[in-house]
Amino acid sequence: MWNRKRCGCRKNVCWPIGPVLIALGLGIFLAYIIPYYLLITLLGCALIVLGIRFLMKK
């Protein structure tokens, strides 16, 4: 009867949250093994790669 629209949320809007949570979990786990400066560098590189992948998909 009425044309119902979805809430405006796209399915793949929240896709970066999963890899970010995994990266944070691994960061906390590896914090006891790897020195902090190396850990911060690795997490920074991972976030940059995720950002580039997100921009390339759009």
C-alpha positions as CSV (number, residue, x, y, z in Angstrom):
1,M,0.0,0.0,0.0
2,W,2.6,2.5,1.0
3,N,6.1,2.6,-0.3
4,R,8.1,1.8,2.7
5,K,11.7,3.0,2.6
6,R,14.4,1.5,4.7
7,C,15.9,3.4,7.5
8,G,18.6,4.8,5.3
9,C,21.3,2.5,6.7
10,R,23.3,0.6,4.2
11,K,24.5,-2.9,4.9
12,N,28.2,-2.3,4.4
13,V,28.4,0.9,6.4
14,C,29.6,-0.8,9.5
15,W,32.1,-3.2,7.9
16,P,35.3,-1.5,9.1
17,I,34.2,-2.0,12.8
18,G,35.0,-5.8,12.7
19,P,38.6,-5.5,11.5
20,V,39.2,-2.5,13.9
21,L,38.0,-4.5,16.8
22,I,40.1,-7.5,15.8
23,A,43.2,-5.2,15.5
24,L,42.5,-3.7,18.9
25,G,42.1,-7.1,20.5
26,L,45.3,-8.3,18.9
27,G,47.0,-5.1,20.1
28,I,46.0,-5.7,23.7
29,F,47.0,-9.4,23.4
30,L,50.4,-8.6,21.9
31,A,51.1,-5.6,24.2
32,Y,52.7,-8.0,26.7
33,I,55.0,-9.5,24.0
34,I,55.9,-6.6,21.7
35,P,57.4,-3.3,22.8
36,Y,54.8,-0.4,22.7
37,Y,56.5,1.6,20.0
38,L,56.5,-1.3,17.6
39,L,52.9,-2.1,18.5
40,I,51.8,1.5,17.9
41,T,53.5,1.4,14.5
42,L,51.9,-1.8,13.5
43,L,48.4,-0.7,14.5
44,G,48.9,2.6,12.8
45,C,49.8,0.9,9.5
46,A,46.8,-1.4,9.9
47,L,44.5,1.5,10.3
48,I,46.0,3.3,7.3
49,V,45.5,0.2,5.2
50,L,41.9,-0.1,6.4
51,G,41.3,3.5,5.6
52,I,42.6,3.1,2.1
53,R,40.5,0.0,1.5
54,F,37.4,1.9,2.7
55,L,38.1,4.8,0.3
56,M,38.8,2.4,-2.6
57,K,35.4,0.7,-2.1
58,K,33.5,3.9,-2.5
